[in-house]
Amino acid sequence: MTTAAEQHPASPSVPAATPRAEQLARLLDPEQVVVFDGAMGTMLYNRGVFINQCYDELVLRSPDLVRAVHAEYVKAGAEVVETNTFGANRLKLAQYGLDTQVTQINRKAAELAREAAGEHRLVAGAVGPLGVRLEPYGPTSREEARGIFAEQMRALLEGGADCFVLETFGDLEELQQAIMAAREVQASVPIIAQATIGPDLRTAYGATPEDVARVLERWGVDIIGLNCSVGPQTILEAIERMAVVTDCKLSAQPNAGMPRDVGGRSMYMASPEYMATYARHLVQAGAKVVGGCCGTTPEHIKAMVEGIRPLAPRTRVSVGTTREMLATGQGAPGREPVPLAERSRLGAKLAAGAFVTSVEIVPPRGIDTAKLEQDAAMLAAAGVDAINVPDGPRAQSRMGAIATSLIIERHGIEAVTHYACRDRNLLGMLSDLLGAGALGLRNMLLITGDPPKMGPYPDATAVFDIDAIGLTNLVAKLNRGLDPGRNPIGEPTRFVIGVGVNPVAIDPDHELRRFHWKVEAGAEYAITQPVFDPAQLEAFVASIDDVRIPIIAGIWPLVSARNAEFLANEVPGVTVPQEVLDRMRRANEKSKEHAVAEGIAIAREALERVRGVVQGVQVSAPFGKAELALQVFG
């Protein structure tokens, strides 16, 4: 017996190495944030299409108009484009005498979306409710409903859809039939299933957000979500409730607020800025797929893309040659990297398994480098191996890390240059790194960077083309003599590739996954966030035995109880145990001098305890006082 998919062949599956396959992997990755497009009907209405017409048929009558709307959303930054087929099922099309054109309309709709999306974005086949009630409350049987959905879905796949988005369903029983139809048509096609709720946080049939999440997870869909009917505030509240009861990836596509009657027209009043604000809230609440429904426009989507960019850097950007490319003969293989021991003095000690010491000094605020150079000379004379140079920590405005590192290295001590993804696009990062390599900088610490909202210039724009994982990929390829386009650059760079890691992350599983990805991308050592509880560091190091690279522990000598409380409560990624806080408070009650001495004592204790666990330490210079950092070494 042949299956429905065999009777009606779907479009060919996407080869594993294509950009579309990579985008599908991102869509299904629970940690990756993906942006859908916005409203189609709103855009068509704004272009003069009267509401008494069949909007789905416009793919045949006015294909250029529909294609142009898709293209605007692509230009705005949407990563997934939905087909103009929300009502393109046999029952709804019959109202316009178009029930015999189901296949033609859906196939053409998918083709138009594919033309606009290209090969680097996905096309989601949009499937809405049938507009009738199912048995036992209506005349349509479950089997009949399933067949109607399947007819539409087969045509969407034939036109080039990559996944299905089942949206605006108020009846979960009907949504179940759509899910079953999708699985019958082609079991491997990803399904995003979205219900719609009212201001009372319930579907039309009384299901709560928790009910929706639990039921859809049990039915095995890939992504669970909500769309339409209400604005972002209500959707946010519902997503917060759903995130508690499911581990599935969540999606949210709210309307641009609630419609209002303005001069006889229904207008959606939420501004792009407002939608961008709530897009950030939705991502922080757990929705990793965001987009817009009624009333949203390309301007809204563009603002949302920019709004969530600091929260959603691209993790796995294709940089350089992959194993699959080499296997198929694509791209240049590059050269063997220069051995680690030959790249820098720090690299040589790491390669030899020797214990390394470094001090972190924040770059100056202005152009006066006298204090910086004095500290560099002092640390060099003391035998410290390297000086770590942060790159705009906590989004503060300071001298660039590359320039600061070059000044430091004049004094006979190596620098470890922190390099953040926040402030440069991919081309800018490539230019910086090539320049740094040509000028002799060798030791790099590759980080994503703190969002500008943390600093004194919250309106500054973050770039985040890639994050630390993508940047590690890029630098590893430069070390093989290849640029991001897999083109030879001549002499390879000689960077010692370091990354950051947080042993006390709020979500340790997520941090561990990212650490594994960084090692896979080419990381050769890691520096931790400041560690005040050595037991936590020991546990973390024990958990990475399978991907062990040299770990350098971050040590921060506290100088006051207030300093300890600030780190504990206001610096992301830093945990200060209660015992340490209590010790600093007791010392502070005696005098400032006692507090400084106690902070140094705590740091020394931490250093001695972790010495046998890690391969080095990075001691921070609190408030720029390098002499305090030196005291930690004894």
C-alpha positions as CSV (number, residue, x, y, z in Angstrom):
1,M,0.0,0.0,0.0
2,T,1.5,3.4,-1.0
3,T,1.5,6.3,1.3
4,A,0.1,9.7,0.6
5,A,3.6,11.0,0.1
6,E,4.3,8.3,-2.4
7,Q,1.2,9.0,-4.4
8,H,1.9,12.7,-4.4
9,P,5.7,13.1,-4.5
10,A,7.0,16.1,-2.5
11,S,9.8,18.4,-3.5
12,P,13.2,16.8,-3.4
13,S,14.8,16.8,0.1
14,V,17.5,19.4,0.7
15,P,21.1,18.0,0.5
16,A,22.9,18.0,3.8
17,A,25.5,20.6,2.9
18,T,23.2,23.4,1.5
19,P,22.5,26.7,3.2
20,R,18.8,25.7,3.5
21,A,19.9,22.6,5.5
22,E,22.0,24.7,7.8
23,Q,19.0,27.1,8.3
24,L,16.7,24.1,9.0
25,A,19.2,22.9,11.6
26,R,19.2,26.4,13.2
27,L,15.4,26.5,13.2
28,L,15.2,23.2,15.1
29,D,18.2,23.9,17.4
30,P,16.5,24.8,20.8
31,E,19.2,27.4,21.6
32,Q,19.0,29.3,18.3
33,V,16.8,32.4,17.9
34,V,15.1,32.6,14.5
35,V,13.0,35.5,13.1
36,F,9.9,34.9,11.0
37,D,8.3,37.5,8.7
38,G,5.2,39.6,9.5
39,A,1.7,40.0,8.2
40,M,0.9,39.3,4.5
41,G,-2.8,40.4,4.6
42,T,-1.9,43.8,6.2
43,M,0.6,44.5,3.5
44,L,-1.8,43.5,0.7
45,Y,-4.6,45.6,2.2
46,N,-2.2,48.6,2.5
47,R,-1.5,48.2,-1.3
48,G,-5.2,48.6,-2.1
49,V,-6.4,45.0,-2.2
50,F,-10.0,45.1,-1.0
51,I,-11.0,42.6,1.8
52,N,-13.8,41.1,-0.3
53,Q,-11.2,39.5,-2.6
54,C,-9.5,36.1,-2.1
55,Y,-6.0,37.1,-0.9
56,D,-4.7,33.5,-1.5
57,E,-5.6,33.7,-5.2
58,L,-3.4,36.8,-5.6
59,V,-0.4,34.4,-6.1
60,L,-2.0,33.6,-9.5
61,R,-3.5,37.0,-10.4
62,S,-0.8,39.3,-9.0
63,P,2.3,37.2,-8.4
64,D,4.6,40.3,-8.5
65,L,2.7,41.9,-5.7
66,V,3.0,38.9,-3.4
67,R,6.6,38.3,-4.4
68,A,7.4,42.0,-3.6
69,V,5.9,41.7,-0.1
70,H,8.0,38.6,0.6
71,A,11.1,40.5,-0.7
72,E,10.5,43.4,1.7
73,Y,10.4,41.0,4.7
74,V,13.6,39.3,3.5
75,K,15.3,42.8,3.2
76,A,14.0,43.6,6.8
77,G,15.9,40.6,8.1
78,A,13.3,37.8,8.3
79,E,15.0,34.4,8.2
80,V,11.8,32.5,7.5
81,V,9.2,33.6,4.9
82,E,5.6,32.3,5.2
83,T,3.6,31.4,2.1
84,N,0.5,33.4,1.2
85,T,-1.7,30.4,1.9
86,F,-3.4,30.9,5.3
87,G,-6.8,30.3,3.8
88,A,-5.8,28.2,0.7
89,N,-7.6,25.0,1.7
90,R,-10.5,23.5,-0.3
91,L,-13.3,24.6,2.0
92,K,-12.2,28.3,2.3
93,L,-11.4,28.6,-1.4
94,A,-14.9,27.2,-2.3
95,Q,-16.4,30.4,-1.0
96,Y,-14.8,32.1,-4.0
97,G,-15.4,29.3,-6.5
98,L,-11.7,28.3,-6.4
99,D,-11.9,24.9,-4.7
100,T,-10.5,23.2,-7.8
101,Q,-7.4,25.3,-7.7
102,V,-6.0,24.2,-4.3
103,T,-2.9,22.6,-5.8
104,Q,-2.2,25.4,-8.3
105,I,-2.5,28.1,-5.7
106,N,-0.5,26.5,-3.0
107,R,2.3,25.4,-5.3
108,K,2.6,28.8,-6.8
109,A,2.6,30.5,-3.4
110,A,5.5,28.4,-2.3
111,E,7.4,29.1,-5.5
112,L,7.0,32.8,-5.1
113,A,8.2,32.7,-1.5
114,R,11.1,30.5,-2.5
115,E,12.1,33.1,-5.2
116,A,12.2,35.8,-2.6
117,A,13.8,33.8,0.1
118,G,16.6,32.4,-2.0
119,E,18.7,29.5,-0.7
120,H,19.8,31.2,2.5
121,R,16.3,31.6,4.1
122,L,13.5,29.1,4.7
123,V,10.0,29.0,3.3
124,A,7.3,27.9,5.7
125,G,4.1,26.6,4.2
126,A,1.4,28.5,6.0
127,V,-1.7,26.4,6.9
128,G,-4.7,27.9,8.7
129,P,-7.9,26.4,10.1
130,L,-10.6,25.1,7.8
131,G,-13.2,27.5,8.9
132,V,-15.7,24.8,9.9
133,R,-16.3,22.8,13.1
134,L,-15.3,19.2,13.3
135,E,-17.4,16.3,14.6
136,P,-19.2,15.9,16.9
137,Y,-19.9,19.6,16.9
138,G,-20.0,20.1,13.1
139,P,-20.5,18.3,9.9
140,T,-16.8,17.7,9.0
141,S,-15.3,14.4,10.1
142,R,-11.7,14.2,11.3
143,E,-10.7,12.0,8.4
144,E,-12.2,14.5,5.9
145,A,-10.4,17.4,7.7
146,R,-7.1,15.5,7.6
147,G,-7.5,14.9,3.9
148,I,-8.2,18.6,3.2
149,F,-5.1,19.6,5.1
150,A,-3.0,17.0,3.3
151,E,-4.1,18.2,-0.1
152,Q,-2.9,21.7,0.7
153,M,0.4,20.5,2.3
154,R,1.4,18.3,-0.6
155,A,1.2,21.3,-3.0
156,L,3.2,23.5,-0.6
157,L,6.0,20.9,-0.6
158,E,5.9,20.6,-4.4
159,G,6.4,24.4,-4.6
160,G,9.5,24.3,-2.3
161,A,8.3,24.8,1.3
162,D,10.9,23.7,3.9
163,C,8.5,23.3,6.8
164,F,4.9,23.8,7.8
165,V,3.6,26.5,10.1
166,L,0.1,25.5,11.3
167,E,-1.2,28.8,12.8
168,T,-4.1,30.6,14.4
169,F,-5.8,27.4,15.6
170,G,-8.4,27.9,18.3
171,D,-9.5,24.2,18.3
172,L,-6.7,21.8,19.4
173,E,-8.7,18.9,18.0
174,E,-8.6,20.4,14.5
175,L,-4.9,21.3,15.0
176,Q,-4.3,17.6,15.7
177,Q,-5.7,16.6,12.4
178,A,-3.4,19.2,10.6
179,I,-0.4,17.7,12.5
180,M,-1.4,14.2,11.5
181,A,-1.8,15.3,7.9
182,A,1.6,16.8,7.8
183,R,3.2,13.6,9.1
184,E,1.3,11.6,6.5
185,V,2.4,13.8,3.7
186,Q,6.1,13.7,4.6
187,A,7.1,12.6,8.1
188,S,10.5,14.4,8.1
189,V,9.2,17.9,7.5
190,P,9.4,20.2,10.6
191,I,6.2,21.3,12.0
192,I,5.6,24.6,13.9
193,A,2.2,24.4,15.5
194,Q,0.6,27.6,16.8
195,A,-2.6,28.1,18.7
196,T,-4.3,31.5,19.2
197,I,-5.6,32.8,22.5
198,G,-7.8,35.7,23.6
199,P,-7.2,38.4,26.2
200,D,-8.3,35.9,28.8
201,L,-5.3,33.7,27.9
202,R,-7.5,30.9,26.6
203,T,-8.3,29.5,23.2
204,A,-11.8,29.7,21.8
205,Y,-12.4,26.3,23.2
206,G,-11.0,27.1,26.7
207,A,-7.5,25.7,26.6
208,T,-4.9,27.5,28.7
209,P,-1.3,28.2,27.5
210,E,-0.2,25.3,29.7
211,D,-2.8,23.0,28.0
212,V,-1.5,24.0,24.6
213,A,2.1,23.4,25.5
214,R,1.5,20.0,27.1
215,V,-0.8,18.7,24.3
216,L,1.4,19.8,21.4
217,E,4.5,18.4,23.1
218,R,2.7,15.1,23.4
219,W,1.7,15.2,19.8
220,G,5.3,15.5,18.8
221,V,5.5,18.8,16.9
222,D,8.9,20.4,16.5
223,I,8.1,23.9,17.7
224,I,5.1,25.0,19.9
225,G,3.8,28.5,19.8
226,L,1.1,31.2,19.7
227,N,0.1,33.8,17.2
228,C,-2.5,36.3,16.2
229,S,-5.6,37.6,18.1
230,V,-3.8,39.6,20.8
231,G,-0.8,41.9,21.1
232,P,2.7,41.1,22.5
233,Q,1.8,41.7,26.2
234,T,-0.7,38.9,26.3
235,I,1.4,36.6,24.2
236,L,4.4,37.3,26.5
237,E,2.4,36.3,29.6
238,A,1.3,33.1,27.9
239,I,4.8,32.2,26.8
240,E,6.1,32.7,30.3
241,R,3.5,30.1,31.4
242,M,4.2,27.7,28.6
243,A,8.0,27.8,29.2
244,V,7.5,26.3,32.7
245,V,5.7,23.2,31.5
246,T,7.6,22.2,28.3
247,D,11.1,21.8,27.0
248,C,10.0,22.2,23.4
249,K,11.2,25.2,21.4
250,L,8.6,28.0,21.6
251,S,7.4,30.5,19.0
252,A,5.6,33.7,19.4
253,Q,4.0,35.8,16.6
254,P,1.8,38.5,18.1
255,N,-0.3,41.1,16.4
256,A,0.9,44.7,16.4
257,G,-1.4,45.3,19.4
258,M,-5.1,45.2,19.3
259,P,-6.9,46.8,16.2
260,R,-8.7,50.1,16.6
261,D,-11.2,51.7,14.4
262,V,-9.6,54.8,12.8
263,G,-11.7,56.6,10.2
264,G,-13.6,53.4,9.4
265,R,-10.4,51.3,9.0
266,S,-9.0,48.8,11.5
267,M,-5.5,50.0,12.5
268,Y,-2.9,48.3,14.5
269,M,-1.3,50.8,16.8
270,A,1.9,49.1,18.1
271,S,5.0,50.8,16.8
272,P,8.0,49.0,15.5
273,E,9.9,50.1,18.6
274,Y,7.3,48.7,20.9
275,M,7.3,45.4,19.0
276,A,11.1,45.3,19.3
277,T,11.0,45.8,23.0
278,Y,8.6,42.9,23.4
279,A,10.5,40.8,21.0
280,R,13.4,41.0,23.5
281,H,11.1,40.2,26.4
282,L,9.7,37.2,24.4
283,V,13.2,35.8,23.7
284,Q,14.2,36.3,27.4
285,A,11.0,34.5,28.4
286,G,11.9,31.5,26.3
287,A,10.5,32.0,22.8
288,K,13.3,31.2,20.4
289,V,11.1,31.8,17.3
290,V,9.7,35.3,17.0
291,G,7.8,37.1,14.2
292,G,4.7,39.1,13.7
293,C,1.0,38.5,12.8
294,C,-1.8,41.0,11.9
295,G,-0.7,44.6,11.7
296,T,3.0,43.9,11.5
297,T,5.0,45.2,8.6
298,P,8.6,45.0,7.4
299,E,9.4,48.0,9.6
300,H,8.2,46.0,12.6
301,I,10.3,43.0,11.6
302,K,13.4,45.1,11.0
303,A,13.1,46.7,14.5
304,M,12.5,43.2,16.0
305,V,15.6,41.8,14.3
306,E,17.7,44.7,15.6
307,G,16.1,44.5,19.0
308,I,17.0,40.8,19.6
309,R,20.4,40.9,17.9
310,P,22.3,41.3,21.2
311,L,20.4,38.3,22.6
312,A,20.7,36.1,19.6
313,P,24.1,36.2,17.9
314,R,24.6,33.7,15.1
315,T,26.3,30.7,16.7
316,R,27.3,28.5,13.9
317,V,28.2,30.6,11.0
318,S,29.8,28.7,8.1
319,V,33.3,30.0,8.3
320,G,36.0,28.3,6.3
321,T,36.1,24.7,5.1
322,T,33.9,22.1,6.7
323,R,34.5,18.3,6.7
324,E,31.7,17.9,4.2
325,M,33.2,20.4,1.8
326,L,36.6,18.6,2.0
327,A,34.9,15.3,1.4
328,T,33.2,16.6,-1.7
329,G,36.3,18.4,-3.0
330,Q,34.8,21.9,-2.3
331,G,37.0,24.7,-1.0
332,A,40.7,24.9,-0.3
333,P,42.0,22.7,2.5
334,G,44.4,25.3,3.8
335,R,47.7,24.7,5.5
336,E,48.6,23.0,8.7
337,P,48.6,25.6,11.5
338,V,52.0,26.6,13.0
339,P,52.6,24.4,16.1
340,L,51.2,26.0,19.2
341,A,54.6,26.1,20.9
342,E,56.0,28.2,18.1
343,R,53.3,30.9,18.0
344,S,54.1,32.7,21.3
345,R,55.7,32.4,24.6
346,L,52.3,31.8,26.2
347,G,51.6,29.2,23.6
348,A,54.8,27.4,24.3
349,K,54.0,27.2,28.1
350,L,50.5,26.0,27.4
351,A,51.9,23.3,25.0
352,A,54.4,22.2,27.6
353,G,51.8,21.9,30.3
354,A,53.5,24.7,32.4
355,F,51.5,26.9,34.8
356,V,51.0,30.3,33.3
357,T,50.3,33.6,35.2
358,S,48.5,36.7,33.8
359,V,47.0,39.9,35.1
360,E,44.0,41.6,33.6
361,I,44.3,45.4,33.1
362,V,41.4,47.4,31.7
363,P,42.5,49.8,28.9
364,P,42.6,53.5,29.7
365,R,39.5,55.7,29.2
366,G,41.5,58.3,27.2
367,I,44.7,58.5,25.3
368,D,47.1,58.9,28.3
369,T,49.0,55.5,28.5
370,A,51.5,56.4,31.2
371,K,49.9,54.3,33.9
372,L,49.4,51.4,31.5
373,E,53.0,51.4,30.5
374,Q,54.2,51.7,34.1
375,D,52.1,48.7,35.1
376,A,53.3,46.7,32.1
377,A,56.9,47.3,33.0
378,M,56.2,46.4,36.6
379,L,54.4,43.1,35.7
380,A,57.2,42.2,33.2
381,A,59.8,42.7,35.9
382,A,57.8,40.6,38.3
383,G,57.9,37.7,35.8
384,V,54.2,37.6,35.0
385,D,53.7,35.7,31.7
386,A,51.1,38.0,30.1
387,I,48.7,40.9,30.5
388,N,45.0,40.3,29.6
389,V,43.4,43.2,27.8
390,P,39.5,43.3,27.9
391,D,37.6,44.6,24.9
392,G,35.0,47.1,26.1
393,P,34.0,45.2,29.2
394,R,30.5,45.8,30.4
395,A,30.0,47.9,27.2
396,Q,32.2,50.7,28.6
397,S,34.0,53.1,26.3
398,R,37.8,52.6,26.5
399,M,40.8,52.4,24.3
400,G,40.7,49.5,21.8
401,A,42.1,46.2,23.0
402,I,44.4,45.8,19.9
403,A,46.0,49.2,20.3
404,T,46.4,48.7,24.1
405,S,48.0,45.3,23.5
406,L,50.6,46.7,21.1
407,I,51.5,49.4,23.7
408,I,51.9,46.7,26.4
409,E,54.1,44.5,24.2
410,R,56.6,47.3,23.9
411,H,57.6,46.5,27.5
412,G,58.7,42.9,26.9
413,I,55.6,41.2,28.2
414,E,53.0,39.5,26.0
415,A,49.4,40.6,25.8
416,V,46.3,38.4,25.7
417,T,44.0,40.4,23.5
418,H,40.3,40.0,24.2
419,Y,38.3,40.5,21.0
420,A,34.5,40.9,21.1
421,C,32.0,40.3,18.3
422,R,29.7,43.1,19.5
423,D,31.2,46.1,17.7
424,R,32.1,44.8,14.3
425,N,30.6,43.0,11.4
426,L,32.3,40.0,9.9
427,L,34.3,42.1,7.4
428,G,35.5,44.4,10.2
429,M,36.5,41.5,12.4
430,L,38.5,40.0,9.5
431,S,40.3,43.2,8.8
432,D,41.1,43.7,12.5
433,L,42.5,40.2,12.9
434,L,44.6,40.3,9.8
435,G,46.1,43.6,11.0
436,A,46.7,42.3,14.5
437,G,48.4,39.3,13.1
438,A,50.6,41.4,10.8
439,L,51.6,43.6,13.8
440,G,52.7,40.6,15.8
441,L,49.9,40.0,18.3
442,R,49.5,36.3,18.9
443,N,47.4,35.6,22.0
444,M,43.7,36.1,21.5
445,L,40.7,35.6,23.8
446,L,37.5,35.5,21.6
447,I,34.3,36.6,23.3
448,T,30.8,37.5,22.2
449,G,30.8,40.8,24.2
450,D,28.4,42.5,26.6
451,P,25.3,44.1,25.1
452,P,25.4,48.0,24.9
453,K,22.4,48.1,27.2
454,M,24.8,47.3,30.0
455,G,26.9,50.4,29.5
456,P,26.6,54.2,29.5
457,Y,25.5,54.3,25.9
458,P,22.4,52.1,25.8
459,D,21.4,53.4,22.4
460,A,24.6,52.3,20.7
461,T,24.0,49.6,18.1
462,A,25.3,46.1,18.6
463,V,26.4,44.2,15.6
464,F,26.8,40.5,16.6
465,D,27.1,39.1,13.1
466,I,28.5,36.1,14.8
467,D,29.3,35.1,18.4
468,A,32.4,33.6,20.0
469,I,31.8,30.2,18.5
470,G,31.6,31.6,15.0
471,L,34.6,33.9,15.7
472,T,36.6,30.9,16.9
473,N,35.8,29.1,13.6
474,L,37.0,32.2,11.7
475,V,40.3,32.5,13.6
476,A,41.0,28.8,13.3
477,K,40.7,29.1,9.5
478,L,42.9,32.1,9.4
479,N,45.5,30.0,11.2
480,R,45.2,27.6,8.3
481,G,45.6,30.4,5.8
482,L,42.0,30.7,4.7
483,D,39.5,33.6,4.8
484,P,35.8,33.1,5.5
485,G,35.1,32.5,1.8
486,R,37.7,29.6,1.9
487,N,40.1,31.7,-0.2
488,P,43.8,31.4,0.5
489,I,45.3,34.5,2.3
490,G,48.9,33.5,1.9
491,E,50.9,33.2,5.1
492,P,48.7,31.8,7.9
493,T,48.1,33.8,11.0
494,R,49.7,32.5,14.2
495,F,47.1,33.2,16.8
496,V,46.8,31.2,20.1
497,I,43.1,30.8,20.3
498,G,41.4,31.3,23.7
499,V,37.8,31.4,24.7
500,G,35.8,32.4,27.7
501,V,33.8,29.9,29.9
502,N,31.7,30.4,33.0
503,P,31.9,27.5,35.5
504,V,29.0,28.9,37.6
505,A,26.6,29.7,34.7
506,I,22.9,29.9,35.6
507,D,22.2,27.3,32.9
508,P,25.2,24.9,33.2
509,D,24.0,22.6,30.5
510,H,23.8,25.4,28.0
511,E,27.3,26.6,29.0
512,L,28.7,23.2,28.7
513,R,27.2,22.8,25.2
514,R,28.7,26.1,24.1
515,F,32.1,25.1,25.5
516,H,32.1,21.9,23.5
517,W,31.2,23.9,20.4
518,K,34.1,26.3,21.0
519,V,36.5,23.4,21.4
520,E,35.1,21.9,18.2
521,A,35.6,25.2,16.4
522,G,39.2,25.4,17.4
523,A,39.7,26.8,20.9
524,E,43.1,25.9,22.4
525,Y,42.7,27.2,25.9
526,A,39.9,28.9,28.0
527,I,39.8,31.5,30.7
528,T,37.0,31.4,33.3
529,Q,34.9,34.1,34.7
530,P,36.2,35.2,38.2
531,V,35.9,32.2,40.5
532,F,35.2,32.7,44.2
533,D,34.2,29.2,45.0
534,P,37.0,26.8,44.0
535,A,34.7,23.7,44.5
536,Q,32.5,24.9,41.6
537,L,35.6,25.3,39.4
538,E,36.8,21.8,40.3
539,A,33.4,20.3,39.5
540,F,33.4,22.1,36.1
541,V,36.9,21.0,35.2
542,A,35.9,17.4,36.1
543,S,32.9,17.7,33.7
544,I,35.0,18.5,30.7
545,D,37.5,15.6,30.8
546,D,36.3,14.5,27.3
547,V,37.3,17.8,25.7
548,R,40.0,19.0,27.9
549,I,42.0,22.0,26.8
550,P,44.1,24.1,29.2
551,I,41.9,26.0,31.6
552,I,43.1,29.3,33.1
553,A,41.1,30.3,36.2
554,G,39.9,33.9,36.7
555,I,40.8,35.2,40.1
556,W,39.5,38.6,41.4
557,P,41.0,40.1,44.6
558,L,38.2,41.9,46.3
559,V,38.9,45.3,47.9
560,S,35.7,45.9,49.9
561,A,32.4,44.5,50.9
562,R,30.7,46.9,48.5
563,N,33.0,45.6,45.7
564,A,32.0,42.0,46.6
565,E,28.3,42.9,46.7
566,F,28.5,44.6,43.3
567,L,30.1,41.6,41.7
568,A,27.6,39.3,43.3
569,N,24.6,41.2,42.2
570,E,25.4,43.4,39.2
571,V,28.0,41.6,37.1
572,P,26.6,38.9,34.8
573,G,28.2,35.5,35.1
574,V,29.8,36.1,38.5
575,T,28.8,34.2,41.6
576,V,30.2,35.2,45.1
577,P,29.4,32.7,47.9
578,Q,27.8,33.9,51.0
579,E,30.9,32.9,53.0
580,V,33.0,35.3,51.0
581,L,30.5,38.1,51.3
582,D,30.5,37.6,55.1
583,R,34.3,37.6,55.3
584,M,34.5,40.8,53.4
585,R,31.8,42.5,55.5
586,R,33.5,41.6,58.7
587,A,36.8,42.9,57.4
588,N,35.2,46.1,56.2
589,E,33.9,46.8,59.6
590,K,37.5,47.0,60.9
591,S,38.9,49.2,58.2
592,K,39.4,49.6,54.4
593,E,42.9,48.3,54.8
594,H,41.6,45.1,56.5
595,A,39.1,44.7,53.7
596,V,41.8,44.9,51.0
597,A,44.0,42.4,52.9
598,E,41.1,40.0,53.3
599,G,40.3,40.2,49.6
600,I,43.9,39.4,48.7
601,A,43.9,36.5,51.2
602,I,40.7,35.1,49.7
603,A,42.2,35.3,46.2
604,R,45.5,33.6,47.4
605,E,43.5,30.8,49.0
606,A,41.6,30.3,45.7
607,L,44.8,30.3,43.7
608,E,46.5,27.7,45.9
609,R,43.4,25.4,45.8
610,V,43.0,25.5,42.0
611,R,46.7,25.3,41.2
612,G,46.6,21.6,40.8
613,V,43.3,21.6,38.8
614,V,44.0,24.3,36.1
615,Q,47.0,25.3,34.0
616,G,47.2,28.9,35.0
617,V,45.4,31.9,36.5
618,Q,44.3,35.3,35.3
619,V,44.3,37.7,38.3
620,S,42.2,40.9,37.7
621,A,43.6,44.2,38.8
622,P,40.7,45.7,40.8
623,F,40.2,49.4,39.9
624,G,43.3,49.3,37.8
625,K,45.6,48.6,40.8
626,A,48.1,46.1,39.3
627,E,50.1,46.0,42.5
628,L,47.2,44.4,44.2
629,A,47.1,41.7,41.6
630,L,50.8,41.0,42.1
631,Q,50.2,40.5,45.8
632,V,48.0,37.5,45.0
633,F,51.0,35.7,43.6
634,G,52.8,36.1,46.9
